[in-house]
């Protein structure tokens, strides 16, 4: 079984023994979808913080922040995806509705138990998104025109 370290996820598989469930391909589809919906590591940090106390209303200043802009972007994204609810006073709370609810505790458990592999999963999904975007762009562009070499 392989798991990916964030710093070298493309080249160095790490044997995790009994941690077979950490391999992204073996995750339940609902958990993988939740991770894909979250999209960024900053949003993951916010989501897991809020999910640990789902009944609590979190203020902006109480959330993990490396960069104020990244935090604001993460909150906008998570609210737009329906993962968090924003209240009139500006606080946020885990949204109690939606298909993601059963998977949130599994996400937090994986995050707390094995953060390097969770980060690796985000890196792997990011690479997949980039590859998909590149393929779509090439498909729209069509076949390359043959070059005329009139020397």
C-alpha positions, 0 to 999 in steps of 0.5 A: 500500500502506498501513501504520499508525502506532501513534499515528494508525493510524485516520486517516493511511495512510503509504506504505511503498513496497516494504514491502507485506508490512507491511500486516496484511491481507497477512500469512500467516494463521499470523502473524496468528493468532500476533499475535492469540494474543499480544494485548498489546504487553507480551506481544509484547515478552516473546515477541520477547525470549525467541524471539531465544534459544529454547534459553535459560531466561529468568528474570523479572528478565531480561525487558523490564518496564515494569510488574511486574504487566504482565510477570506477566500477559504471562507467565501469558497466553503460558504459558496459550496454549502459546507459552512453557513455564514450568519448575520454577525459574520460568524461561520458554522458547519452547515448541518445540511447536505451530503457532506455531513456524514463525512465531516467527522471522517475528514477530521479524523484523517486530518488529525491522525495523519496530516501529511497524507491528507496534505498529499491527497490535496496535492494529488487532487490538485495535480489531477485538476491541473492535468484535466484542465490541460487536457480540456484546453488541448482538446478545445485547441484541436490538432496542431497544424503541420508546419510548412518547411519550404527551405 
